[in-house]
């Protein structure tokens, strides 16, 4: 498979936060879910990818090219959206598009018209008149019309109702089939179970894990223990409930125990608890 | 460059930037500090910066397939375009006032600044100060424009007061001629004004590009 995005050793220091040695690889036609709790560094990482913020170190390569020196070429092939369209709220979509398309060499007007139709977008409307879902769809329509080969989306499903989220995820699946790579951050882990091929999990500014969804899920087991029963030493994280507690274990540590498979949300919640236990 | 200018005109700019071009007509007002008209042009441009910030123009531009400095370029091109339009209007009105109305009593006895090529040089210097102080100040953060505009207002009005006062200094009354007299001196002053405008704008632009590159959006 061809490499679309490779990030290695990415660093960004703020007074109260440090993005440290972030690295992952995304390949063509794959959907990567970028997960982590609020403030873990997801948005900082995504912004650093497109130089909206300046990394203090590390290397970012798109389509095998360094960002530095190939910025314009890379930007032509990448679509980025932070949620829905959040600019020029009082301008009509057709006016925004009329300006935007002037900057893209590969703008495909037919593809744009097809997207408008498929997403039921009315060009006469203004961003302020669109629902959150429609705002995301407009951003996607623009990205797809300049034939973006990589979509970087910061929490595109936040604020969407379940039906709109499902529609959007199906769009992602269709896009991936055509070879588009998608990197999207979210803390709604159920979205990823539906469509992600890969998971990159960031915690406190560090990449805790980056692997295929199946490998990620397969690496952990959940153990339910009643109140009063001691927590196994190998526990990665513990979440208390009324009847006892749930414990996250590494799959190899759960051998012989009545553990079950864990879903993404459980893994994330328990790994975040890890800090509290330390 | 053309696309950036279209982006400014169609999406980011405030209509006030265009409406305020009408203040160029202040050139015709006798007994009034007509250089204030050029200040209003700057105020009109300021409204576009306000409008752009409110509309998230920075992020939109930063995500276009352009280098980061394109945002800085777009603002300088837009500002220079509005200033050029205002300057052309003021030049046309000044020439009308000098050549067709210069002998009228109301301008002959005008105690305030008359419209001539010296006045146009003052206009260029005021625009240069705006580019140097306001634009340069805005791009230190890419976001805050209040303080840079206040600093420009103070500097701009000091310049207006000085320019108004100049022809009252002994031996400088010729600066205020309402007619096409001393054209050599008038043209030389205009050239100096133009050079200062270009220098202040270029100095400001270079500093803004350098500073904006380091800003996290």
Contacts between the chains, C-beta under 8 A, distances in Angstrom:
chain1	res1	chain2	res2	distance
A	47	B	216	7.7
A	47	B	217	7.3
A	50	B	63	7.1
A	51	B	68	6.5
A	52	B	59	7.6
A	52	B	62	5.9
A	52	B	63	7.9
A	52	B	216	7.2
A	52	B	217	4.5
A	53	B	216	3.9
A	53	B	217	6.7
A	54	B	214	6.6
A	54	B	216	6.2
A	71	B	67	5.9
A	72	B	65	5.4
A	72	B	66	6.6
A	72	B	67	6.8
A	75	B	63	7.8
A	75	B	64	7.1
A	75	B	65	3.5
A	75	B	66	7.3
A	76	B	65	4.6
A	80	B	63	5.5
A	82	B	59	7.7
A	86	B	56	5.6
A	86	B	59	7.4
A	87	B	55	5.9
A	87	B	56	3.9
A	87	B	57	6.7
A	87	B	59	6.2
A	87	B	60	4.1
A	88	B	11	5.3
A	88	B	12	7.9
A	88	B	55	4.8
A	88	B	56	7.3
A	88	B	57	7.5
A	88	B	60	6.9
A	89	B	55	6.7
A	90	B	55	7.5
A	91	B	10	8.0
A	91	B	11	5.9
A	91	B	55	7.7
A	95	B	10	6.1
A	95	B	11	7.0
A	96	B	11	6.6
A	98	B	10	7.2
A	99	B	3	7.7
A	99	B	6	6.1
A	99	B	7	5.0
A	99	B	10	5.4
A	99	B	11	5.6
A	100	B	64	7.5
A	102	B	3	4.5
A	102	B	6	6.7
A	102	B	7	7.9
A	103	B	3	5.9
A	103	B	64	4.8
A	103	B	65	5.7
A	103	B	66	6.7
A	104	B	65	6.4
